[in-house]
Amino acid sequence: MRAVKIFCWAVLPFIAACSTVEVHTDYDAAVDFSHYKTYFWAKTPTTKNPLMADRIVAEIDGQLFAKGWRKVPEPQADAVIAAHVTSKEQEQINTMYNNVGPGGWYGPGFAGGWAGAGVATSTVSYFTIGTLLVDILDAKTKKGLWHATAEGTVSDDPQKNQKSVADGVAKMFQNFPPSIAVSKP
């Protein structure tokens, strides 16, 4: 029995009502990101719902624009953006114990009754975990510069997923571009 209805078309990497998006970023510490201000999309994410794929691209474009980057045709770009979406179904087993009958402590050192004669009820619920991967590469060398992932539970509500996309991408780009600490001699 499915306790949660799964919408496969909403293959997105983000949260349901009570969970949070887990974001991880990594970058090449030797790269001076001040040399990068333009980009083009080499690979946009593919989802079964093209509206959500477009929203992911729009959120990433918006974050990069806010950081002073702009989208240009491939030959003029400093950097390349590639994004990918994956998903996997998870199951969760929830067991509820209902101890029935008397029992407990009846004095020092004596536990009596039949407290163990309870009922355990287990239910299985299914949910989808989605992951968004975003890579930024040097346009000329194709060397990786920056990598980020956002992972969370996919909701069956497209509006919640849209909010999660916005929140997750914002969290990804919160400290972008990375600032390189200048070592003092």
N, C-alpha and C positions, 0 to 999 in steps of 0.2 A: 504494500500500500504506500502510495506516495503522499507524504504529509505536506510537501511543498511542490507546487506546480512549477516545472522548469520550462522556461521559454528559451529554446535553443537559438532563436533569432537574435536574442539579446546577449550575444557572446561578448561580454565586456568584463573588464578587470576590476570591477568596483563593488561597492558595499551595499548591503541590505541595511535595514533600519538600525540594527543594534551593533553592527560590526564596523571596523575601521579599515581604511586602505593602508596596507603596509607598503612603504616606498623605500627603495634602495637606489643609491646612485654611486657611480664610480667614474673616475676620470684620470687622464694621463697628467700627472703632476708636473711634468716637464714642458707642457704646452702653455704658451702665452695666449690665452683666449681673447686678448684685446685685438689680435690680428684677424679675428673672425667676426664678420658683421653681416654676411649674406649667406643664403642657403637655398637649396632646392630639394624637393622631395624625390628621392630615388625609389622609395617603396612606401606606399600608404597602407595603413592596416586594412585587412579584409575581414569583414564580419558578414553574417547572414542578413543583417539589417543595414543596408547602405546608409541610412540616415544616421545611425550611430557611428559608423566609420567616418562619415563626413564631420560629425560633431567632434570626434577625437582629433582629427586634423585641424579643425577650426580652433580648438582649445590650445593645441600645441603652437599653431601659428600665432595666436593671441599672446601666449606667454613669451614667445621669441620676440614678437614685435615690442612688447613692453620692456624687453631687455635691450632694445636698440638694434635688433636684427631685422632684416627684411628679406622677403622671398624674391628671388630673381631667376631668370632662365639659367639652365645648367652651365653654359660656358662662362657666365659671369660670377658664379657662386664660389665662396670660400669654403663652404661646408656642405655636406650631404646629410639629409635626414632619412632614416629608415625606421619604420614602426611595424610591429607585429603583435597580433592578439592571439592568445591561446586560452583554452578552457579545459577543465576536467571536472567530472562529477564526483562528489564526495557523499558519503553516507555518515549519518550520526545515529547512534543507538542510545536512546534515552530509557532508563529503567527507573520505575517508580516503585518503592517498597511501601506496603501497607501492612504493618504488623498488627495482628488482630489478637485480642485476648489479654487476660491479665498477665502480669509478670513484673519483674523488677526486684528490688531489694526488700526483703522482709526482716531485716535485722543484720547484725554484724556477721559477715561471712556467709550469708545465705541468700541465694538468688533463686527464686522459685517461679512457678507459673509456667505458662506455655507461650511466651512471647515470640518464640521462633516460628510459630505457626501462622505466618503472614502470607500475603500474596504479593508477588512481583509481576509487574506489567511492563513490558518493553515495547517501544515503538521505534520504527526506523524512519528517519526523514532524509530526504535527498536534497542537495543543494549544489549549485555550480560555483566553482572558484575560477575566476578569470584573471589573466595576467596580461598587462600591456608592457611591451618592451620597446624602448626608444633608444636608438643609437645615432650619434652624431660623429661623422667621419670627415677627415680632411678631403676636400674635393679633388685635389691633385694626386695625393699619395694613396688615398683610400684607407689611411691609417686611422684606427679608432681614437677618438678624442674624449668622448663622454658616453656613458651608458646608464640607463635608468630602467627600473622595473616598478610597477605598481600592481599589487595583488589584493584581491578581496572577493567577497561574496556577491554574486550577481542577484539582483532583485528581480521579481516578476513585474515590477512597476517601471515602465520606461522613464517616467519623470524622475524617480529616485536614481535610476542609472545615469541620467543626464547630469544630475547634481553631483553624483559620485565621480563622473568623468571630469567635471570642472574642478572639483576639490582635489582629486587624485593628481591631475596634471599640474595644478597649481603647486601642490606639495612636491612633485618631481622637480619643478623648475624654481623652487623657493630660493635655493642658493646657487642658481645659475646666472652667469658663468662663474665657475669656480675661481676664487681669488687665490693666487699663488703667493705664499709667504716669501718675502724677499729675505734671504739670509744675509746677515751682517758679517763683514769680515772681521 
